[in-house]
């Protein structure tokens, strides 16, 4: 096994292939404080990519209600239990990775879901942690809570599916780091399904091959964000490119959120795949639960997000989410406007830092009608 550097773990680790990062790494940030679980993203993906035979159960994009929702069933808890204690110290992961904990004869520590595990895509939806006995005062974090977690393939820097495939049918595109599966080489061994800790590789029983999210790479090649992003009603998603920390560019929106302000965090970084989808944690959820999902920097990320009301740069960039179907590689604040910009400086989109408020008179002279608020 090769020794590679994983900046999310704060250390080197063992991986089955030498470190070879793509020319650019396509990445995304999801703001969990704005997700309303409308499932528009799920249906946008489903109707675009997985409406065929053998794909009925496939959800390349899904939205789960945490703490009880999961698709397939218990996708994260089973593996975390197999992995054992996951310890962090001063931002460095001291526990084992899923490659280092693999049993003899296996490349990756993993498990393969049964048909039953895929039978309940909406399990736990809107089920909350805690209960109210005799009234409750609202405070942060909430005593009774749940939150929505949208999930797609993380297009990891060190994919477990790639490492486990005996056919070499899974690969990362060198131009953008998107993880794809060559179905011409696939023989349906399902080692990728077993290895992926996020369970975002699916087996098609009719074709006898595996399938997975392709990050809508045909749209990326046209400079457009993925289908689930542009259909998001809550405007929680932003796609772009991410650098390694030492090369972070504050003009790059993903770099700014992940590396500069550190407000967006990876999902289950202790699994060691260096996933490239990042989440702004929900501010109303107990930190100890969130630390299991997003690592040891949750408290600082939440505080940074809460302070965004006094931070026009961060607040403005968050306003840019969902305001254009184009990929936004650069951004800047210009007084009370936030600009999304192309690499060559061409303006893509411009949004106000604060939405303007217009007061209309009670009586409209032009149309001779009275307007008033409904009780």
C-alpha positions in Angstrom: 0.0 0.0 0.0 1.1 3.6 -0.7 1.4 6.3 1.9 -0.7 9.4 1.0 -1.5 12.7 2.7 -5.1 13.3 3.8 -5.4 16.9 4.9 -8.9 16.2 6.4 -7.3 13.7 8.9 -4.3 16.0 9.6 -1.9 13.1 8.8 -0.7 10.6 6.3 -2.5 7.2 5.8 -2.3 4.0 3.8 -4.1 3.7 0.5 -4.0 1.2 -2.3 -2.7 3.6 -4.9 -0.1 6.5 -4.8 -1.4 10.0 -4.3 -2.3 11.5 -7.7 -4.6 14.5 -7.5 -6.5 15.6 -10.6 -5.7 18.9 -12.4 -8.8 20.4 -10.6 -11.1 18.8 -8.1 -14.8 19.4 -8.6 -16.5 19.9 -5.3 -19.6 21.3 -3.6 -20.9 22.9 -0.4 -24.4 22.2 1.1 -25.9 24.6 3.7 -27.9 22.3 6.0 -29.6 25.2 7.7 -31.7 25.9 4.6 -32.7 22.4 3.5 -36.5 21.8 3.8 -36.5 18.2 2.5 -38.8 19.0 -0.4 -37.0 16.2 -2.3 -36.9 18.3 -5.5 -33.2 17.4 -5.8 -34.1 13.7 -5.4 -36.7 13.8 -8.1 -34.5 15.9 -10.4 -31.8 13.3 -10.2 -34.2 10.3 -10.4 -36.0 11.6 -13.5 -32.7 12.5 -15.2 -30.5 9.5 -14.5 -32.3 6.5 -12.8 -35.7 6.1 -14.4 -34.8 2.8 -16.2 -35.4 -0.8 -15.5 -33.2 -2.2 -12.7 -32.8 1.3 -11.4 -36.1 1.5 -9.4 -34.4 1.5 -6.0 -31.5 3.7 -7.0 -31.3 7.1 -5.4 -28.1 8.8 -6.5 -29.4 11.8 -4.6 -31.5 11.4 -1.4 -32.4 13.5 1.6 -32.4 11.8 5.0 -33.8 13.0 8.3 -31.2 12.8 11.0 -30.8 11.3 13.6 -33.0 8.3 12.5 -33.2 8.4 8.8 -30.8 6.5 6.5 -30.8 5.0 3.0 -29.9 2.2 2.8 -30.8 1.3 6.4 -28.0 2.1 9.0 -25.5 2.9 6.3 -23.3 4.9 8.6 -23.8 3.3 12.0 -23.0 -0.3 10.9 -19.6 0.8 9.5 -18.8 3.1 12.4 -19.5 0.2 14.8 -17.2 -2.1 12.7 -14.5 0.6 12.7 -14.4 1.0 16.4 -13.4 4.1 18.4 -12.6 7.2 16.3 -10.4 9.5 18.3 -9.3 13.1 17.4 -6.6 15.1 19.1 -5.8 18.7 18.2 -7.5 18.2 14.7 -5.5 15.1 14.0 -7.3 11.7 13.6 -5.7 9.0 15.8 -8.0 6.1 14.9 -7.8 3.6 12.1 -9.1 4.3 8.6 -11.3 1.8 6.7 -8.2 0.8 4.7 -6.0 0.3 7.8 -8.8 -1.6 9.5 -9.6 -4.0 6.6 -9.5 -7.7 7.5 -6.9 -10.0 6.0 -7.6 -10.6 2.3 -9.8 -7.5 2.0 -8.8 -4.1 0.7 -11.5 -2.1 2.5 -13.5 -2.5 5.7 -17.1 -2.6 4.5 -20.5 -4.3 4.3 -22.9 -5.1 1.6 -26.6 -4.0 2.1 -29.3 -6.6 1.6 -32.5 -6.0 -0.4 -34.3 -5.2 2.8 -31.9 -2.4 3.5 -33.1 -0.6 0.4 -36.8 -1.1 1.1 -37.3 2.0 3.2 -36.0 5.2 1.5 -38.1 7.5 3.8 -37.5 5.7 7.1 -37.2 8.1 10.0 -38.5 11.1 8.0 -39.3 14.0 10.4 -38.7 11.7 13.4 -37.1 13.9 16.1 -34.7 13.3 19.0 -36.1 14.1 22.4 -39.7 14.8 23.4 -41.8 17.5 25.2 -43.4 16.7 28.5 -44.8 20.0 29.9 -43.9 22.7 27.5 -40.5 23.8 26.2 -38.5 27.0 25.9 -36.7 27.5 22.6 -32.9 27.6 23.0 -29.8 26.6 21.1 -29.1 23.8 20.6 -32.7 22.6 20.6 -33.7 19.9 23.2 -36.0 18.4 20.6 -34.5 18.4 17.1 -34.0 16.8 13.7 -32.3 18.0 10.5 -32.2 17.1 6.9 -29.1 15.6 5.3 -29.0 15.6 1.5 -26.5 13.1 0.1 -24.8 12.5 -3.3 -21.6 10.6 -4.2 -18.7 12.5 -2.6 -16.4 12.0 -5.5 -13.7 11.3 -3.0 -10.0 12.0 -3.4 -9.3 8.4 -2.2 -12.4 6.5 -3.2 -13.0 3.2 -1.5 -15.0 2.0 -4.5 -12.0 2.5 -6.7 -9.6 0.8 -4.3 -11.9 -2.2 -4.0 -12.7 -2.8 -7.7 -10.9 -5.9 -8.9 -11.6 -5.0 -12.5 -10.2 -1.5 -12.5 -13.5 -0.2 -13.8 -13.7 2.8 -11.5 -11.5 5.8 -12.1 -11.2 9.5 -11.3 -11.2 11.9 -14.3 -7.9 13.7 -14.4 -9.5 17.0 -15.5 -12.0 17.4 -12.7 -11.7 14.5 -10.2 -15.2 13.1 -10.9 -15.4 9.4 -10.0 -16.9 7.4 -12.8 -17.5 3.7 -13.5 -16.7 2.0 -16.8 -19.6 -0.4 -17.3 -17.8 -2.1 -20.2 -15.2 -3.4 -17.8 -17.6 -4.0 -14.8 -18.5 -7.7 -14.2 -20.9 -7.0 -11.3 -18.8 -8.3 -8.4 -20.2 -5.6 -6.2 -17.0 -5.1 -4.3 -17.6 -1.3 -4.9 -21.0 -1.5 -3.3 -19.5 -3.2 -0.3 -16.5 -0.8 0.0 -18.3 2.6 -0.4 -19.0 3.7 3.2 -21.6 6.2 1.9 -23.4 3.4 0.0 -23.6 5.6 -3.2 -22.7 2.8 -5.6 -25.7 0.7 -6.8 -26.0 -2.7 -8.6 -28.3 -3.0 -11.5 -29.6 -6.6 -11.5 -30.8 -6.4 -15.2 -27.5 -5.2 -16.7 -25.3 -7.0 -14.1 -23.2 -3.9 -13.6 -22.8 -1.2 -11.0 -23.9 2.4 -11.4 -23.4 5.6 -9.5 -23.7 9.4 -9.5 -21.7 11.0 -12.2 -21.9 14.6 -10.8 -23.7 15.5 -14.0 -20.4 15.7 -15.8 -22.0 16.5 -19.2 -23.3 19.7 -17.6 -20.0 20.5 -15.9 -18.4 20.4 -19.3 -20.8 23.2 -20.4 -20.0 25.2 -17.2 -23.3 24.3 -15.6 -24.0 23.0 -12.1 -25.6 19.5 -11.5 -29.3 18.8 -12.0 -29.9 18.4 -8.3 -28.2 21.7 -7.6 -30.2 23.9 -10.0 -33.5 22.3 -8.9 -32.9 23.0 -5.2 -35.8 25.2 -3.9 -34.0 26.0 -0.7 -30.9 27.3 -2.5 -28.6 25.2 -0.3 -26.1 24.1 -2.9 -23.0 25.6 -4.6 -20.7 23.7 -7.0 -17.2 24.7 -7.8 -13.6 23.6 -7.5 -11.5 23.0 -4.3 -7.8 23.3 -3.7 -5.6 21.7 -1.1 -5.3 23.9 2.0 -1.9 25.3 1.2 -3.1 26.4 -2.2 -6.4 27.9 -1.1 -7.6 31.0 -3.0 -10.0 33.3 -1.1 -11.5 34.4 -4.5 -12.6 30.8 -5.0 -16.0 30.4 -3.2 -15.4 26.7 -2.2 -11.9 27.4 -0.9 -13.3 30.4 1.0 -16.0 28.4 2.7 -13.9 25.3 3.4 -10.3 26.5 3.9 -10.5 30.2 4.7 -13.6 30.5 7.0 -13.7 26.7 7.7 -17.5 26.9 7.9 -18.1 23.9 5.6 -17.0 20.4 6.8 -16.7 17.0 5.1 -19.1 14.1 5.9 -17.5 11.4 8.1 -13.9 12.5 7.5 -12.7 9.7 9.9 -13.4 7.2 7.1 -10.4 8.7 5.3 -11.7 9.0 1.8 -11.2 12.9 1.8 -14.8 13.4 0.4 -15.3 16.5 -1.8 -18.9 17.4 -0.8 -18.9 19.7 2.3 -21.6 20.7 4.7 -22.4 23.8 6.7 -23.6 22.1 10.0 -27.1 22.9 11.4 -26.9 25.4 14.2 -29.8 24.0 16.3 -28.4 20.4 16.7 -26.2 19.2 19.7 -22.5 19.5 18.9 -21.7 16.0 20.1 -24.0 14.4 17.5 -22.6 16.6 14.8 -19.0 15.8 15.6 -19.7 12.2 14.8 -20.8 13.2 11.3 -18.5 16.2 10.5 -15.4 15.9 12.7 -13.9 17.9 15.5 -14.3 21.4 14.1 -18.1 21.6 14.3 -18.3 24.1 17.1 -16.1 26.7 15.3 -18.0 26.2 12.1 -21.4 26.8 13.8 -20.1 29.9 15.6 -18.7 31.3 12.3 -22.0 30.7 10.7 -24.0 32.4 13.5 -21.6 35.4 13.2 -22.3 35.8 9.5 -24.9 38.5 10.3 -22.0 40.7 11.1 -19.8 39.4 8.4 -20.8 40.8 5.0 -18.4 38.7 3.0 -19.6 35.4 4.4 -23.2 36.4 4.5 -23.0 37.6 0.9 -21.3 34.4 -0.4 -24.1 32.3 1.3 -26.6 34.5 -0.6 -24.9 33.4 -3.8 -26.0 29.8 -3.4 -28.6 28.8 -5.9 -28.7 32.1 -7.8 -27.4 30.8 -11.1 -27.2 27.5 -13.0 -23.6 28.2 -14.0 -20.6 27.1 -12.0 -19.1 30.0 -10.1 -15.3 29.7 -10.0 -14.7 33.2 -8.5 -16.6 35.7 -6.4 -16.2 39.1 -4.7 -18.2 41.6 -2.7 -18.7 45.0 -4.3 -20.2 47.3 -1.6 -23.7 45.8 -1.1 -23.5 43.5 -4.0 -22.1 39.9 -4.3 -20.8 39.0 -7.7 -20.2 35.5 -9.2 -17.4 35.7 -11.7 -15.9 33.6 -14.5 -12.2 32.8 -14.5 -11.6 35.5 -17.0 -13.4 38.2 -14.9 -16.7 38.1 -16.7 -19.7 38.6 -14.4 -22.0 35.6 -14.1 -24.5 36.9 -11.6 -25.0 39.7 -9.2 -27.2 39.5 -6.0 -27.8 42.1 -3.3 -26.3 41.6 0.1 -29.7 42.2 1.6 -33.0 41.9 -0.1 -34.6 45.3 -0.7 -37.9 46.1 1.2 -40.6 48.1 -0.6 -43.5 49.6 1.3 -46.6 50.1 -0.8 -49.4 52.5 0.2 -52.6 51.0 1.5 -54.5 52.5 -1.4 -53.3 52.0 -5.0 -54.3 55.2 -6.9 -53.5 53.6 -10.3 -55.7 50.5 -9.9 -58.1 52.0 -7.4 -57.8 49.1 -5.0 -56.9 48.8 -1.3 -54.1 46.5 -0.3 -53.8 45.2 3.3 -52.3 42.3 5.1 -54.5 39.2 5.7 -55.1 38.5 9.3 
